[in-house]
Amino acid sequence: MKKQLTLIYGVVLLLTVFTAILSKFSFNKIAVVSILALSGSKFLLVAFHFMELKKANVFWKATLSIFLVLLIGIIALII
């Protein structure tokens, strides 16, 4: 279990570094949506693995995922 959490932590760190690099090179709509998608991925990784949401009811999993998709979608439409 500890090995899996360490792996997830490493993936979150790599996604963070990739987001920082992506933000330095360009600032167009594709880059912004990519950064939002990477941030959403990090959010889901943290929620499901570190907050133990993978053991929660299906309702909470679906609610969190739908909220994230709606949030990223609305922000992407505004840009």
C-alpha positions as semicolon CSV with decimal commas, in nm:
position;residue;x (nm);y (nm);z (nm)
1;M;0,000;0,000;0,000
2;K;0,277;0,241;0,089
3;K;0,451;0,172;-0,242
4;Q;0,134;0,263;-0,432
5;L;0,096;0,591;-0,242
6;T;0,459;0,677;-0,314
7;L;0,399;0,606;-0,682
8;I;0,088;0,825;-0,688
9;Y;0,281;1,101;-0,509
10;G;0,553;1,080;-0,776
11;V;0,293;1,101;-1,054
12;V;0,137;1,408;-0,892
13;L;0,480;1,571;-0,869
14;L;0,555;1,493;-1,234
15;L;0,220;1,637;-1,342
16;T;0,295;1,950;-1,140
17;V;0,635;1,992;-1,305
18;F;0,484;1,932;-1,649
19;T;0,214;2,193;-1,578
20;A;0,478;2,446;-1,474
21;I;0,682;2,382;-1,788
22;L;0,373;2,406;-2,007
23;S;0,275;2,739;-1,852
24;K;0,618;2,891;-1,920
25;F;0,624;2,825;-2,294
26;S;0,286;2,930;-2,426
27;F;-0,032;3,100;-2,326
28;N;-0,306;3,012;-2,571
29;K;-0,637;2,837;-2,530
30;I;-0,493;2,491;-2,593
31;A;-0,229;2,541;-2,325
32;V;-0,485;2,667;-2,075
33;V;-0,718;2,373;-2,137
34;S;-0,421;2,135;-2,109
35;I;-0,323;2,289;-1,777
36;L;-0,683;2,257;-1,656
37;A;-0,691;1,891;-1,762
38;L;-0,363;1,818;-1,583
39;S;-0,491;1,993;-1,272
40;G;-0,811;1,790;-1,288
41;S;-0,607;1,471;-1,313
42;K;-0,406;1,571;-1,008
43;F;-0,727;1,652;-0,822
44;L;-0,872;1,309;-0,898
45;L;-0,551;1,131;-0,801
46;V;-0,539;1,309;-0,466
47;A;-0,911;1,262;-0,401
48;F;-0,923;0,893;-0,484
49;H;-0,592;0,779;-0,336
50;F;-0,500;1,011;-0,050
51;M;-0,852;1,102;0,066
52;E;-0,966;0,736;0,032
53;L;-1,255;0,826;-0,198
54;K;-1,205;0,498;-0,385
55;K;-1,377;0,330;-0,090
56;A;-1,670;0,574;-0,092
57;N;-2,017;0,525;-0,232
58;V;-2,061;0,541;-0,610
59;F;-2,275;0,853;-0,567
60;W;-1,984;1,051;-0,423
61;K;-1,745;0,931;-0,691
62;A;-1,985;1,029;-0,967
63;T;-2,069;1,362;-0,804
64;L;-1,703;1,455;-0,773
65;S;-1,624;1,355;-1,131
66;I;-1,926;1,536;-1,276
67;F;-1,844;1,848;-1,075
68;L;-1,487;1,845;-1,202
69;V;-1,594;1,801;-1,565
70;L;-1,847;2,082;-1,534
71;L;-1,599;2,314;-1,366
72;I;-1,328;2,259;-1,624
73;G;-1,583;2,284;-1,905
74;I;-1,722;2,615;-1,782
75;I;-1,377;2,764;-1,733
76;A;-1,270;2,643;-2,080
77;L;-1,577;2,805;-2,235
78;I;-1,510;3,137;-2,062
79;I;-1,154;3,157;-2,192
